[in-house]
Amino acid sequence: MKKITLLLFMLFFESAYSQKTLDQYPDGQFPYQGGSIQLFSDMQDYFLKSGSKPCDQNEMYFVSLKIDENGKPALVKKKSDDLIIEKNKCAFTLAVKSLGSLKNWQPAEQNGHKVAAYFDFLFQPKDFFENYRPDYDIAKSYQSAAMPGGMKAFRKEVLESLSNYLDWETYNPKGTFLISFAIDENGEITNVDIEPKVENNKILLEDVKFALKKIKGKWTPAKTKGTPVKSWFRMPINFNSRE
């Protein structure tokens, strides 16, 4: 695998150490005032008032938002999303417009401080145009992707693989980074990424991809109403410690 000098990694990883974004909201917290039911109710209200039209029956879009420490949301759109968006233009457009009209976002809190955090959910337009219920919550019909042994066991395998395939003495990385990846409809890991971005990030990313490929086991893809769908995961890794 490719290597980078110790000095470079000490400098670049040190600069990224303070850039903290939670991979998800802590238990008991939600990014929208009133919770998930209020979020979807306000989205439905936007569709009604704007006169929005329904999409094709099968369209959907997996929404990823980054809510900053001030409660301002930003859509996370990766280059790898382009093909999905092309096939689900209507769903993507409705999601962007409706979410952009909402004002009651709120940041995550950790140790008494407001911090940035990610929030993800599957958006299916047909749920808002056909028999919409006031208590609608996508979580009731959505099943997350799963790995044999659970996430705790998977995380342990990831750490062991990183330990085996990253040259820790050469990298000497410092700080917490987020490794993100998608689980596609076939249960395969795709679209691996790492943040925050640092100089020579491409080399580090290739090594992380290599380490993930070495993990054994097959994912069961996420499902909505029994249909497999692509979903995203984020895993914080503290490079200060092998633990």
C-alpha positions as CSV (number, residue, x, y, z in Angstrom):
1,M,0.0,0.0,0.0
2,K,1.1,3.6,-0.6
3,K,2.8,5.4,2.3
4,I,3.0,9.1,3.3
5,T,5.7,10.6,5.4
6,L,5.2,10.8,9.2
7,L,5.6,14.6,9.2
8,L,2.9,15.2,6.7
9,F,0.4,13.1,8.5
10,M,1.2,14.7,11.8
11,L,0.5,18.1,10.4
12,F,-2.6,17.3,8.3
13,F,-4.4,15.1,10.8
14,E,-3.7,17.4,13.7
15,S,-5.4,20.3,11.7
16,A,-8.5,18.1,11.2
17,Y,-8.8,17.0,14.9
18,S,-11.0,19.9,15.9
19,Q,-13.5,19.5,13.1
20,K,-16.0,17.3,14.8
21,T,-19.3,16.2,13.3
22,L,-21.4,13.5,15.0
23,D,-22.3,10.5,12.7
24,Q,-25.8,10.7,14.1
25,Y,-27.9,12.5,16.7
26,P,-27.4,11.2,20.3
27,D,-30.1,9.0,21.7
28,G,-33.1,11.1,22.8
29,Q,-32.3,13.9,20.4
30,F,-33.9,14.7,17.0
31,P,-32.9,17.3,14.4
32,Y,-36.4,18.7,14.1
33,Q,-38.6,20.3,16.8
34,G,-41.5,18.0,17.5
35,G,-39.8,14.9,16.3
36,S,-40.1,12.8,13.2
37,I,-43.9,12.9,13.0
38,Q,-43.8,16.7,13.1
39,L,-41.1,16.8,10.4
40,F,-43.2,14.7,8.0
41,S,-46.3,16.6,8.8
42,D,-44.7,19.9,7.9
43,M,-43.4,18.3,4.7
44,Q,-46.9,17.2,3.9
45,D,-48.2,20.7,4.6
46,Y,-45.7,22.1,2.1
47,F,-46.8,19.7,-0.6
48,L,-50.4,20.7,-0.1
49,K,-49.8,24.4,0.0
50,S,-47.4,24.4,-3.0
51,G,-49.7,22.2,-5.2
52,S,-46.9,19.6,-5.7
53,K,-47.7,16.7,-8.0
54,P,-47.0,13.1,-7.1
55,C,-44.1,11.2,-8.7
56,D,-43.8,7.8,-10.3
57,Q,-44.9,5.0,-7.9
58,N,-41.4,3.6,-7.5
59,E,-39.4,6.8,-7.0
60,M,-37.5,7.4,-3.7
61,Y,-34.5,9.2,-2.4
62,F,-32.3,8.5,0.6
63,V,-31.9,11.9,2.2
64,S,-28.6,12.8,4.0
65,L,-28.5,16.1,5.9
66,K,-25.7,17.7,7.9
67,I,-27.2,20.0,10.5
68,D,-24.6,22.5,11.7
69,E,-24.1,23.7,15.3
70,N,-26.5,26.6,14.5
71,G,-29.3,24.3,13.4
72,K,-28.8,25.1,9.7
73,P,-29.3,22.0,7.4
74,A,-27.3,21.2,4.3
75,L,-28.0,18.4,1.8
76,V,-25.2,16.0,1.5
77,K,-24.9,15.1,-2.2
78,K,-22.1,12.9,-3.4
79,K,-20.9,12.5,-7.0
80,S,-22.0,8.8,-6.7
81,D,-25.6,10.0,-6.2
82,D,-25.9,11.4,-9.7
83,L,-27.2,8.2,-11.3
84,I,-29.7,7.7,-8.5
85,I,-30.9,11.3,-8.8
86,E,-31.2,10.9,-12.5
87,K,-33.6,7.9,-12.0
88,N,-35.5,9.7,-9.2
89,K,-35.6,13.3,-10.3
90,C,-39.1,13.9,-9.0
91,A,-38.4,12.5,-5.6
92,F,-35.1,14.4,-5.3
93,T,-36.7,17.7,-6.3
94,L,-39.6,17.3,-3.9
95,A,-37.3,16.4,-1.1
96,V,-35.0,19.4,-1.7
97,K,-37.9,21.9,-2.0
98,S,-39.9,20.6,1.0
99,L,-36.9,20.4,3.3
100,G,-35.7,23.9,2.2
101,S,-39.1,25.3,3.3
102,L,-38.8,24.0,6.9
103,K,-37.6,26.3,9.7
104,N,-37.7,24.2,12.9
105,W,-34.3,22.4,12.7
106,Q,-32.2,22.1,15.8
107,P,-28.5,21.1,16.3
108,A,-27.3,18.1,18.3
109,E,-25.9,18.6,21.8
110,Q,-23.0,16.9,23.4
111,N,-21.4,17.6,26.8
112,G,-23.5,20.8,27.0
113,H,-22.3,22.1,23.6
114,K,-24.2,22.4,20.3
115,V,-22.4,20.4,17.6
116,A,-23.0,19.5,14.0
117,A,-24.5,16.0,13.2
118,Y,-25.8,14.0,10.4
119,F,-29.4,12.9,9.9
120,D,-30.6,10.4,7.3
121,F,-34.0,9.1,6.2
122,L,-35.6,7.5,3.2
123,F,-38.0,9.8,1.3
124,Q,-40.8,8.1,-0.6
125,P,-43.1,10.6,-2.3
126,K,-46.0,8.2,-2.7
127,D,-46.4,8.1,1.1
128,F,-47.3,11.8,1.0
129,F,-49.7,11.7,-1.8
130,E,-51.6,8.4,-1.2
131,N,-53.5,7.8,2.0
132,Y,-51.2,10.1,4.1
133,R,-51.7,9.6,7.8
134,P,-51.2,12.3,10.5
135,D,-49.0,9.9,12.4
136,Y,-46.8,9.0,9.4
137,D,-43.2,7.9,10.2
138,I,-41.0,6.2,7.6
139,A,-39.3,4.3,10.5
140,K,-42.4,2.2,10.9
141,S,-41.9,0.6,7.4
142,Y,-38.1,0.9,7.1
143,Q,-35.7,-1.8,8.1
144,S,-32.0,-0.8,8.4
145,A,-29.3,-2.8,6.7
146,A,-27.8,-5.4,9.0
147,M,-24.6,-7.4,9.4
148,P,-24.3,-10.9,11.0
149,G,-23.4,-10.3,14.6
150,G,-24.6,-6.7,14.6
151,M,-22.9,-3.3,14.3
152,K,-20.8,-3.8,17.4
153,A,-19.2,-6.9,15.9
154,F,-18.8,-5.2,12.5
155,R,-17.1,-2.2,14.1
156,K,-14.7,-4.5,15.8
157,E,-13.8,-6.1,12.5
158,V,-13.3,-2.7,10.9
159,L,-10.9,-1.7,13.6
160,E,-9.0,-4.9,13.3
161,S,-8.8,-4.6,9.5
162,L,-7.6,-1.0,9.8
163,S,-5.0,-2.1,12.3
164,N,-3.8,-4.8,9.9
165,Y,-3.8,-2.8,6.6
166,L,-2.9,0.7,7.6
167,D,0.7,1.5,8.5
168,W,0.0,3.3,11.8
169,E,3.7,4.1,12.5
170,T,4.0,5.9,9.1
171,Y,0.6,7.6,9.2
172,N,0.5,8.5,12.9
173,P,-3.0,9.9,12.3
174,K,-4.6,12.1,15.0
175,G,-8.2,12.9,15.6
176,T,-11.7,11.5,15.0
177,F,-12.7,10.9,11.4
178,L,-15.9,9.7,9.8
179,I,-15.8,6.7,7.5
180,S,-18.9,6.6,5.4
181,F,-20.1,3.9,3.0
182,A,-23.3,2.7,1.3
183,I,-24.9,-0.7,1.4
184,D,-26.4,-1.3,-2.0
185,E,-29.5,-3.3,-2.8
186,N,-27.4,-6.5,-3.0
187,G,-25.7,-6.0,0.4
188,E,-22.4,-4.8,-1.0
189,I,-20.3,-2.0,0.5
190,T,-19.9,0.8,-2.0
191,N,-19.1,4.6,-2.1
192,V,-16.6,4.5,0.7
193,D,-15.5,8.0,1.8
194,I,-13.7,9.6,4.8
195,E,-13.9,13.0,6.3
196,P,-12.8,15.7,7.0
197,K,-10.7,16.0,3.9
198,V,-7.0,16.4,4.3
199,E,-4.1,16.7,1.9
200,N,-3.2,13.4,0.4
201,N,-6.7,12.2,1.3
202,K,-6.9,10.0,-1.8
203,I,-4.1,7.8,-0.6
204,L,-5.6,7.4,2.8
205,L,-9.0,6.7,1.3
206,E,-7.6,3.9,-0.9
207,D,-6.1,2.2,2.1
208,V,-9.4,2.5,4.0
209,K,-11.2,0.9,1.0
210,F,-8.7,-1.9,0.9
211,A,-9.2,-2.6,4.6
212,L,-13.0,-2.7,4.3
213,K,-12.8,-5.1,1.4
214,K,-10.9,-7.6,3.6
215,I,-13.8,-7.8,6.1
216,K,-15.8,-11.0,5.8
217,G,-19.5,-11.4,6.1
218,K,-22.5,-10.4,3.9
219,W,-24.7,-7.4,4.6
220,T,-28.5,-7.8,4.5
221,P,-29.6,-4.6,2.6
222,A,-32.0,-2.1,4.1
223,K,-35.7,-2.6,3.1
224,T,-38.8,-0.5,2.9
225,K,-42.0,-2.5,2.9
226,G,-40.0,-5.6,2.0
227,T,-38.1,-4.0,-1.0
228,P,-34.3,-3.8,-0.8
229,V,-33.0,-0.2,-1.0
230,K,-29.6,1.5,-0.9
231,S,-28.7,3.1,2.5
232,W,-25.8,4.9,4.1
233,F,-23.7,4.3,7.2
234,R,-21.2,6.5,9.0
235,M,-18.6,5.2,11.5
236,P,-16.5,7.5,13.7
237,I,-12.9,6.3,14.1
238,N,-10.5,7.9,16.6
239,F,-7.1,7.6,15.1
240,N,-5.5,8.6,18.4
241,S,-5.9,5.1,19.7
242,R,-6.0,1.5,18.4
243,E,-8.9,1.1,20.9
